[in-house]
Amino acid sequence: MRLRHIEIFQAIRQTGSISGAAQLLHVSQPAVTKVLQHAELQLGFPLFLRVRGKLQPTPEALELEREVDKVSESLQGVRRLAQNLRRAPGHSLRIGATPALALALLPPAISEWTRRYPDSLCELSSAHSRELVQNLLMREIDVALTLQRPDHPGLNGQPLAQGVLVALAPRGYWPDGSLGQPLALQELADAPLIGLSSADPLSARLDGYLKAVEPPPRVSIAVQTYSLARAMVESGAGLALIDPFTALGASSASTAIRPLSPSLPITLYAVTRAAEPPPHTLSSLLEIFGGQAQEQLDRLMAAD
């Protein structure tokens, strides 16, 4: 099938008719019919049958649709990349961050940055680390703020701030005298722990970290994000091991935080494309963001 065949095929599947496909693609109905007939002639089997006045896909068309969708997604990616390549440099600063960073740290940093550069524009988005990497490579963002060091040759990672993994528990779970003291790893033995998705970039490190705990923590609830793990702790569902940036948003009235011993370092990275210089205002933003992040982490550890 040619690309034009695929375009017509998808338009008919979307609208259910020749006329609808023609309107969607802004072409004439005869043009749609001609391309469809040509596609069926090349394939050697019909793609649609008319049933009670409507076009119904044949079994062969349904089988083809899975692969056609893959081609269409790739083409959309090419179009997005081409559009981003046409984007004028310096038009705006596009920032992507993981959900915890976007909520806990970005707003005050962006506020300070816009005071320094009142004529600059910025676009903010939130996604998980793997999506942020893809967005960078597709030139949809200029910088990604993430807790995962990039392992792609086309990306650079600049450390901005560093903390340690912390244990978060409902207030009253630990004796008051232990608050502010490191939590020995063995104290997690048989503890009710909120589990994290295996897709999380820190999950493998955490699994290795907990192997020494015997008996292992009891995991009856698993979540996809650190923010959701924090919310579960705030509801009293158990303990969670989370990054210190997510812990910044925890309620001090309902939770308590303790660093773990031995410690597991957590680093905040600014990830950019290696093959090109970043926008000129980015260095100022990263200076503000990194400084504020480290300051908040230091206060968090001192408070508990």
C-alpha positions as CSV (number, residue, x, y, z in Angstrom):
1,M,0.0,0.0,0.0
2,R,1.2,3.5,-0.8
3,L,0.9,6.3,1.7
4,R,-2.0,7.8,-0.2
5,H,-3.8,4.4,0.0
6,I,-3.2,4.4,3.7
7,E,-4.6,7.9,4.1
8,I,-7.7,7.1,2.2
9,F,-8.1,3.8,4.1
10,Q,-7.9,5.5,7.5
11,A,-10.3,8.3,6.4
12,I,-12.9,5.8,5.4
13,R,-12.5,3.8,8.6
14,Q,-12.9,7.0,10.6
15,T,-15.9,8.3,8.8
16,G,-17.6,5.1,7.5
17,S,-18.2,6.4,4.0
18,I,-16.7,7.7,0.8
19,S,-18.4,11.0,1.2
20,G,-17.2,11.4,4.8
21,A,-13.6,10.5,3.8
22,A,-13.7,13.1,1.0
23,Q,-14.9,15.8,3.3
24,L,-12.2,14.9,5.9
25,L,-9.4,15.0,3.3
26,H,-10.9,18.0,1.4
27,V,-11.0,16.1,-1.9
28,S,-13.7,14.9,-4.2
29,Q,-15.7,11.7,-3.8
30,P,-14.5,10.4,-7.2
31,A,-10.9,10.9,-6.1
32,V,-11.4,8.9,-3.0
33,T,-13.1,6.1,-4.9
34,K,-10.3,6.0,-7.5
35,V,-7.6,5.7,-4.9
36,L,-9.5,3.0,-3.0
37,Q,-10.0,1.0,-6.2
38,H,-6.3,1.3,-7.0
39,A,-5.4,0.1,-3.5
40,E,-7.7,-2.9,-3.8
41,L,-6.4,-3.7,-7.2
42,Q,-2.8,-3.7,-6.0
43,L,-3.6,-5.8,-2.9
44,G,-5.7,-8.3,-4.8
45,F,-8.7,-8.2,-2.3
46,P,-11.4,-5.8,-1.3
47,L,-10.9,-3.6,1.7
48,F,-14.6,-2.6,2.2
49,L,-18.0,-4.1,1.5
50,R,-21.2,-2.1,1.2
51,V,-23.7,-3.3,3.8
52,R,-27.0,-1.6,4.2
53,G,-25.6,1.6,2.6
54,K,-22.5,1.7,4.8
55,L,-18.9,0.6,4.1
56,Q,-17.8,-2.3,6.4
57,P,-14.2,-3.4,6.5
58,T,-13.4,-6.9,5.3
59,P,-11.5,-9.3,7.6
60,E,-8.4,-8.6,5.6
61,A,-8.8,-4.9,6.1
62,L,-9.0,-5.4,9.9
63,E,-5.8,-7.4,9.8
64,L,-4.1,-4.6,7.9
65,E,-5.3,-1.9,10.2
66,R,-2.9,-2.9,13.0
67,E,0.1,-2.3,10.8
68,V,-1.4,0.7,9.1
69,D,-1.9,2.4,12.4
70,K,1.9,1.9,13.1
71,V,2.8,3.6,9.8
72,S,0.4,6.4,10.5
73,E,1.9,7.1,14.0
74,S,5.3,7.2,12.5
75,L,4.2,9.7,9.9
76,Q,2.7,11.8,12.5
77,G,6.0,11.8,14.4
78,V,7.8,12.9,11.2
79,R,5.3,15.8,10.8
80,R,5.7,16.8,14.4
81,L,9.5,16.8,14.1
82,A,9.4,18.8,10.9
83,Q,7.1,21.4,12.5
84,N,9.5,21.6,15.5
85,L,12.5,22.0,13.2
86,R,10.8,25.0,11.6
87,R,10.3,26.6,15.0
88,A,12.2,29.9,15.4
89,P,15.0,29.6,17.9
90,G,14.4,31.5,21.1
91,H,10.6,31.8,20.4
92,S,9.9,30.3,23.9
93,L,11.5,28.0,26.4
94,R,9.7,24.7,26.5
95,I,10.1,22.8,29.8
96,G,9.1,19.3,30.6
97,A,9.3,17.8,34.1
98,T,8.2,14.7,36.0
99,P,4.9,15.2,37.9
100,A,6.5,15.6,41.3
101,L,9.0,18.2,40.1
102,A,6.4,20.1,38.2
103,L,4.2,20.4,41.2
104,A,6.7,20.9,44.0
105,L,9.5,22.9,42.5
106,L,8.8,24.4,39.1
107,P,6.2,27.1,40.0
108,P,8.4,29.2,42.3
109,A,11.4,28.8,40.0
110,I,9.4,29.9,36.9
111,S,8.0,32.8,38.8
112,E,11.5,34.1,39.7
113,W,12.7,33.4,36.1
114,T,9.9,35.4,34.5
115,R,10.7,38.4,36.8
116,R,14.2,38.3,35.4
117,Y,13.1,37.9,31.8
118,P,9.7,39.5,31.5
119,D,9.7,39.4,27.7
120,S,10.5,35.7,27.5
121,L,7.8,33.0,27.0
122,C,7.8,29.6,28.5
123,E,5.7,26.5,28.0
124,L,5.4,23.9,30.8
125,S,4.5,20.2,30.5
126,S,4.5,17.2,32.8
127,A,5.3,13.6,31.8
128,H,7.2,10.6,33.0
129,S,10.9,10.2,32.4
130,R,10.7,8.0,29.3
131,E,8.2,10.3,27.7
132,L,10.3,13.3,28.4
133,V,13.3,11.7,26.7
134,Q,11.1,11.1,23.6
135,N,9.8,14.6,23.7
136,L,13.4,15.9,23.8
137,L,14.4,13.8,20.8
138,M,11.4,15.0,18.9
139,R,12.3,18.6,19.7
140,E,9.0,19.1,21.5
141,I,10.7,20.4,24.6
142,D,14.0,22.2,25.2
143,V,14.8,20.7,28.6
144,A,13.6,17.8,30.7
145,L,13.8,17.9,34.5
146,T,14.0,14.3,35.8
147,L,15.5,12.0,38.4
148,Q,16.9,9.7,35.8
149,R,20.4,10.2,34.2
150,P,20.0,10.0,30.4
151,D,21.6,7.0,28.8
152,H,21.0,8.2,25.2
153,P,24.1,9.4,23.2
154,G,22.2,12.4,21.9
155,L,21.3,13.8,25.3
156,N,23.3,15.5,28.1
157,G,22.4,15.4,31.8
158,Q,23.4,18.2,34.1
159,P,23.1,17.5,37.9
160,L,21.2,20.3,39.6
161,A,20.5,19.1,43.2
162,Q,20.9,16.0,45.2
163,G,19.0,14.4,48.1
164,V,18.4,10.9,49.4
165,L,15.5,8.4,49.3
166,V,13.2,8.9,52.3
167,A,10.7,6.8,54.1
168,L,7.3,8.4,54.5
169,A,4.9,7.2,57.1
170,P,1.6,8.3,58.7
171,R,2.1,10.6,61.6
172,G,2.3,8.5,64.8
173,Y,3.7,5.4,63.1
174,W,7.2,6.1,64.5
175,P,7.9,7.2,68.1
176,D,8.4,11.0,68.4
177,G,11.9,10.4,69.7
178,S,12.9,8.8,66.4
179,L,11.8,11.6,64.1
180,G,14.6,13.3,62.4
181,Q,16.8,10.2,62.9
182,P,17.8,7.9,60.0
183,L,15.7,4.8,59.5
184,A,17.7,1.7,59.5
185,L,16.9,-0.5,56.5
186,Q,16.1,-3.5,58.7
187,E,13.3,-1.5,60.4
188,L,11.4,-2.0,57.2
189,A,11.1,-5.7,57.9
190,D,7.5,-6.9,57.5
191,A,6.4,-3.3,57.3
192,P,3.2,-2.4,55.3
193,L,4.9,-0.8,52.2
194,I,3.3,0.9,49.3
195,G,4.8,-0.7,46.2
196,L,5.9,1.2,43.0
197,S,5.5,0.2,39.4
198,S,8.4,-1.7,37.9
199,A,8.4,0.8,35.0
200,D,9.7,3.5,37.3
201,P,13.3,4.4,36.6
202,L,14.2,4.0,40.3
203,S,12.4,0.8,40.8
204,A,15.3,-1.5,40.0
205,R,17.6,0.4,42.4
206,L,15.0,0.2,45.1
207,D,14.5,-3.6,44.6
208,G,18.2,-4.2,45.0
209,Y,18.2,-1.9,48.1
210,L,15.5,-3.9,49.8
211,K,16.9,-7.4,49.1
212,A,18.8,-7.3,52.4
213,V,15.6,-6.8,54.4
214,E,14.3,-10.0,56.1
215,P,11.5,-10.7,56.3
216,P,10.7,-8.4,53.3
217,P,8.2,-5.6,53.6
218,R,4.6,-6.5,52.9
219,V,3.4,-5.0,49.7
220,S,-0.4,-5.2,49.2
221,I,-0.8,-1.9,47.3
222,A,1.2,-0.9,44.2
223,V,1.0,2.5,42.5
224,Q,2.4,4.1,39.3
225,T,3.9,7.3,40.7
226,Y,5.6,8.6,43.8
227,S,2.9,11.3,44.1
228,L,0.2,8.6,44.4
229,A,2.4,6.7,46.9
230,R,2.5,9.9,49.0
231,A,-1.2,10.2,48.8
232,M,-1.7,6.7,50.0
233,V,0.5,7.3,53.0
234,E,-1.4,10.4,53.8
235,S,-4.6,8.3,53.9
236,G,-2.9,5.9,56.4
237,A,-2.5,3.0,54.0
238,G,1.1,2.3,54.9
239,L,4.7,3.4,54.4
240,A,6.3,4.5,51.2
241,L,9.9,4.9,50.0
242,I,9.9,8.0,47.8
243,D,12.2,10.6,46.4
244,P,12.8,13.7,48.5
245,F,11.2,16.0,45.9
246,T,7.9,14.2,46.1
247,A,8.2,14.3,49.9
248,L,8.3,18.1,49.8
249,G,4.6,18.1,49.1
250,A,3.7,15.8,51.9
251,S,1.4,17.0,54.7
252,S,3.4,17.6,57.9
253,A,0.2,17.2,59.9
254,S,-0.5,13.7,58.7
255,T,2.9,12.3,57.7
256,A,6.5,12.0,59.0
257,I,9.7,11.7,57.0
258,R,13.0,9.9,57.8
259,P,16.0,9.4,55.6
260,L,17.1,5.8,55.1
261,S,20.3,4.3,56.4
262,P,22.3,3.3,54.4
263,S,21.3,6.2,52.2
264,L,20.3,5.9,48.6
265,P,21.3,9.1,46.7
266,I,18.7,10.7,44.4
267,T,19.9,13.3,41.8
268,L,17.9,15.9,40.0
269,Y,19.0,16.3,36.3
270,A,18.4,18.9,33.6
271,V,18.5,16.9,30.3
272,T,19.1,18.7,27.0
273,R,20.0,17.7,23.5
274,A,23.8,17.2,23.1
275,A,24.1,18.3,19.4
276,E,22.9,21.9,19.8
277,P,23.2,24.8,22.3
278,P,20.2,25.2,24.5
279,P,18.2,28.5,24.5
280,H,20.2,31.4,26.0
281,T,17.8,31.9,28.9
282,L,17.9,28.2,30.0
283,S,21.1,28.6,32.1
284,S,19.5,31.2,34.2
285,L,16.4,29.1,34.8
286,L,18.5,26.0,35.8
287,E,20.5,28.2,38.2
288,I,17.3,29.3,39.9
289,F,15.7,25.9,39.8
290,G,18.7,24.0,41.1
291,G,19.3,26.5,43.9
292,Q,15.8,26.5,45.1
293,A,15.5,22.7,44.9
294,Q,18.7,22.2,47.0
295,E,17.5,24.8,49.5
296,Q,14.2,23.1,49.9
297,L,15.8,19.6,50.3
298,D,18.1,20.9,53.0
299,R,15.2,22.4,54.9
300,L,13.2,19.2,54.5
301,M,16.0,17.1,56.1
302,A,16.5,19.6,58.9
303,A,12.8,19.8,59.7
304,D,12.5,16.1,60.4
